[in-house]
Amino acid sequence: MKRVTIYFSDSKQLKKLGDASVTRAVKNMGDSSSVEVTHVNDDGDSILVAKQDFKTAQDARDFGGKMYSKFSSCEEIIFETSGQWNNDIYEGAMLASYTFDRYKSETPKAKATVTIKETATGSIHESVNMARDLITEPGN
């Protein structure tokens, strides 16, 4: 898979797709809280439909982290969302992408690019990852 696009079941962008199998998957979700359905299109790109039931910012961060961990082998992860949780989803994905590979002899694997619409600047993931680097460095 080159790219995975994640839509929420109530998003306007998902309805614009007009794909019958995706529409059927959303109807089958019913009231279940976190059901995810994957659909692969002709290009080999994957479309994931998820139910949005975030109650706190931490729920959105956890979702972003889980999606990054699940699809980190892809080249690009796109979150087609709009709303108050965008920054938190992005932050969770970026925190999940952290690896300390400064002293590894083998070339690190390329990380998946995370794209999300309408994110504000100022996420704390860069500061957290820098602190992780400092903690992992040898003391001398």
Solvent accessible surface area in square Angstrom, and as a share of the most:
residue,aa,sasa,rsa
1,M,116,0.52
2,K,130,0.55
3,R,95,0.35
4,V,0,0.00
5,T,18,0.10
6,I,0,0.00
7,Y,19,0.07
8,F,5,0.02
9,S,18,0.12
10,D,99,0.51
11,S,15,0.10
12,K,161,0.68
13,Q,55,0.24
14,L,12,0.06
15,K,148,0.63
16,K,167,0.71
17,L,72,0.36
18,G,61,0.59
19,D,46,0.24
20,A,69,0.54
21,S,33,0.22
22,V,3,0.02
23,T,65,0.38
24,R,138,0.50
25,A,11,0.08
26,V,39,0.22
27,K,155,0.66
28,N,119,0.61
29,M,8,0.04
30,G,42,0.40
31,D,145,0.75
32,S,47,0.30
33,S,64,0.41
34,S,71,0.46
35,V,59,0.34
36,E,64,0.29
37,V,47,0.27
38,T,71,0.42
39,H,43,0.19
40,V,84,0.48
41,N,54,0.27
42,D,150,0.78
43,D,110,0.57
44,G,30,0.29
45,D,11,0.06
46,S,1,0.00
47,I,16,0.08
48,L,0,0.00
49,V,2,0.01
50,A,2,0.02
51,K,56,0.24
52,Q,65,0.29
53,D,59,0.30
54,F,27,0.11
55,K,166,0.70
56,T,73,0.42
57,A,34,0.27
58,Q,95,0.42
59,D,56,0.29
60,A,0,0.00
61,R,64,0.23
62,D,62,0.32
63,F,21,0.09
64,G,0,0.00
65,G,14,0.13
66,K,133,0.56
67,M,6,0.03
68,Y,12,0.04
69,S,74,0.48
70,K,117,0.50
71,F,11,0.05
72,S,38,0.25
73,S,94,0.61
74,C,5,0.03
75,E,118,0.53
76,E,48,0.22
77,I,0,0.00
78,I,24,0.12
79,F,0,0.00
80,E,26,0.12
81,T,5,0.03
82,S,71,0.46
83,G,47,0.45
84,Q,137,0.61
85,W,37,0.13
86,N,5,0.03
87,N,62,0.32
88,D,22,0.11
89,I,1,0.00
90,Y,52,0.20
91,E,15,0.07
92,G,5,0.05
93,A,0,0.00
94,M,28,0.13
95,L,37,0.19
96,A,42,0.32
97,S,14,0.09
98,Y,48,0.18
99,T,78,0.45
100,F,45,0.19
101,D,44,0.23
102,R,139,0.51
103,Y,140,0.53
104,K,126,0.53
105,S,123,0.79
106,E,131,0.59
107,T,126,0.73
108,P,76,0.48
109,K,161,0.68
110,A,90,0.70
111,K,107,0.45
112,A,6,0.05
113,T,79,0.46
114,V,17,0.10
115,T,50,0.29
116,I,17,0.09
117,K,90,0.38
118,E,135,0.61
119,T,53,0.31
120,A,65,0.50
121,T,139,0.81
122,G,72,0.69
123,S,32,0.20
124,I,98,0.50
125,H,22,0.10
126,E,123,0.55
127,S,74,0.48
128,V,47,0.27
129,N,28,0.14
130,M,123,0.55
131,A,44,0.34
132,R,83,0.30
133,D,36,0.19
134,L,119,0.59
135,I,147,0.75
136,T,69,0.40
137,E,47,0.21
138,P,86,0.54
139,G,89,0.86
140,N,178,0.91
